[in-house]
Amino acid sequence: MTDYREADFSRLKTVPIAQRPNKVDPSLLAHPPGGDPSFTAFWDSLPDILAAKDIRTVARQLAQAAGRRGVVAMLGGHVIKVGLGPLLRELIRRGVITHLALNGEAPPSMTSSWPRTEARAKMWPPGWQTAHSAWWRRPAAT
């Protein structure tokens, strides 16, 4: 025995899903990239809403700024902890990112906690230096 009465489904009004008004435009949804395993196919399959729209905007703005303006990447330790250091390094090497602003555990993750080894040296392109424990910058070209 329960303290609640059984639901009376005879009073429910149902509407077929095809006739129901929707707030979501199906053309904005992600679609599987099919058999193409390329990054381009993946990128093109992302929806044009919410965070996917934001990442497209950021990528477009980075591409426009690269080589013409300074680009500051601001991040904390989790970006490094989840393994995105090599991606940052490549964006720095290509000149897409010109400055890093680090907070929290990011500076220790990339400096003091890293042994002074070849692995640490490979993290940053030649010529990068510490301006402050939480700021890294690429020196001006000579």
C-alpha positions as CSV (number, residue, x, y, z in Angstrom):
1,M,0.0,0.0,0.0
2,T,1.3,3.5,-0.8
3,D,0.5,6.9,0.5
4,Y,-0.2,8.2,-3.0
5,R,-3.2,7.6,-5.2
6,E,-2.7,5.9,-8.5
7,A,-2.4,8.3,-11.5
8,D,-5.6,8.7,-13.5
9,F,-4.3,8.5,-17.1
10,S,-7.8,8.9,-18.6
11,R,-7.4,12.7,-18.1
12,L,-4.1,12.9,-20.0
13,K,-4.2,14.5,-23.4
14,T,-1.4,13.2,-25.7
15,V,-0.1,14.9,-28.9
16,P,1.9,13.0,-31.5
17,I,5.5,14.1,-31.5
18,A,5.3,15.1,-35.2
19,Q,2.5,17.6,-34.4
20,R,4.1,19.0,-31.3
21,P,5.6,22.5,-31.5
22,N,9.4,22.4,-30.8
23,K,11.8,25.1,-29.6
24,V,14.8,23.4,-31.2
25,D,15.6,23.9,-34.9
26,P,16.8,20.5,-36.1
27,S,19.1,22.1,-38.6
28,L,21.2,23.4,-35.7
29,L,21.8,20.0,-34.2
30,A,25.1,18.0,-34.5
31,H,25.2,15.3,-37.1
32,P,27.5,12.3,-37.3
33,P,30.5,12.9,-39.6
34,G,29.8,9.6,-41.3
35,G,32.7,7.5,-42.5
36,D,35.2,10.4,-42.7
37,P,37.6,10.2,-39.7
38,S,39.2,13.6,-40.4
39,F,39.2,16.5,-38.0
40,T,37.5,18.6,-40.6
41,A,34.6,16.2,-40.8
42,F,34.3,16.3,-37.0
43,W,34.5,20.1,-36.9
44,D,31.8,20.4,-39.6
45,S,29.6,18.0,-37.7
46,L,29.4,20.2,-34.5
47,P,26.2,22.1,-33.9
48,D,26.0,25.8,-34.4
49,I,24.6,26.4,-30.9
50,L,25.8,26.8,-27.3
51,A,29.5,25.9,-26.6
52,A,30.1,24.5,-30.1
53,K,29.1,27.9,-31.5
54,D,31.4,29.6,-28.9
55,I,34.4,27.4,-29.9
56,R,33.9,28.2,-33.5
57,T,33.9,31.9,-32.7
58,V,37.1,31.6,-30.7
59,A,38.8,29.6,-33.4
60,R,37.8,32.2,-36.0
61,Q,39.0,35.1,-33.9
62,L,42.3,33.3,-33.2
63,A,42.8,32.7,-36.9
64,Q,42.1,36.4,-37.6
65,A,44.5,37.6,-34.9
66,A,47.4,35.2,-35.5
67,G,50.4,37.0,-36.7
68,R,48.7,40.4,-36.5
69,R,47.9,40.8,-32.8
70,G,49.0,39.5,-29.5
71,V,46.8,36.6,-28.2
72,V,46.7,35.9,-24.5
73,A,45.6,32.5,-23.3
74,M,44.4,32.6,-19.7
75,L,44.2,29.3,-18.0
76,G,44.5,27.4,-14.8
77,G,46.0,24.1,-13.8
78,H,43.3,21.8,-15.1
79,V,44.1,22.7,-18.7
80,I,47.6,21.3,-18.1
81,K,46.4,18.4,-15.9
82,V,44.1,17.1,-18.6
83,G,47.0,17.0,-21.1
84,L,46.5,20.1,-23.2
85,G,50.1,21.3,-22.7
86,P,51.3,19.9,-26.1
87,L,48.4,21.7,-27.8
88,L,49.3,25.0,-26.1
89,R,52.9,24.4,-27.1
90,E,51.9,23.9,-30.7
91,L,49.7,27.0,-30.7
92,I,52.7,29.0,-29.3
93,R,55.1,27.5,-31.8
94,R,52.9,28.5,-34.6
95,G,52.5,32.0,-33.2
96,V,48.8,31.8,-32.6
97,I,49.2,32.3,-28.8
98,T,51.7,35.0,-27.9
99,H,51.2,35.3,-24.1
100,L,50.0,33.0,-21.3
101,A,48.4,34.2,-18.2
102,L,48.4,31.4,-15.6
103,N,46.7,31.1,-12.3
104,G,46.1,28.5,-9.6
105,E,48.1,25.4,-10.1
106,A,49.1,26.1,-13.7
107,P,52.5,27.8,-13.0
108,P,53.6,25.1,-10.6
109,S,52.3,22.4,-12.9
110,M,54.5,23.8,-15.7
111,T,57.5,25.0,-13.7
112,S,58.4,24.0,-10.2
113,S,56.7,20.6,-10.2
114,W,58.3,19.6,-13.5
115,P,61.8,18.3,-13.2
116,R,64.4,20.2,-15.2
117,T,64.6,17.6,-17.9
118,E,64.3,17.2,-21.6
119,A,60.5,16.7,-21.2
120,R,60.2,20.1,-19.5
121,A,62.3,21.7,-22.2
122,K,60.1,20.3,-24.9
123,M,57.0,21.9,-23.3
124,W,57.9,25.4,-24.5
125,P,59.4,26.6,-27.7
126,P,62.9,28.0,-27.7
127,G,63.0,31.6,-26.6
128,W,60.1,31.6,-24.2
129,Q,60.9,32.9,-20.8
130,T,59.4,33.6,-17.4
131,A,58.4,37.2,-16.9
132,H,56.8,36.3,-13.6
133,S,55.8,33.0,-12.1
134,A,52.3,33.4,-13.5
135,W,53.1,35.1,-16.9
136,W,54.9,33.6,-19.8
137,R,55.6,35.5,-23.0
138,R,57.3,35.0,-26.3
139,P,60.1,37.6,-26.8
140,A,59.8,39.9,-29.7
141,A,61.5,38.8,-32.9
142,T,64.9,40.3,-33.5
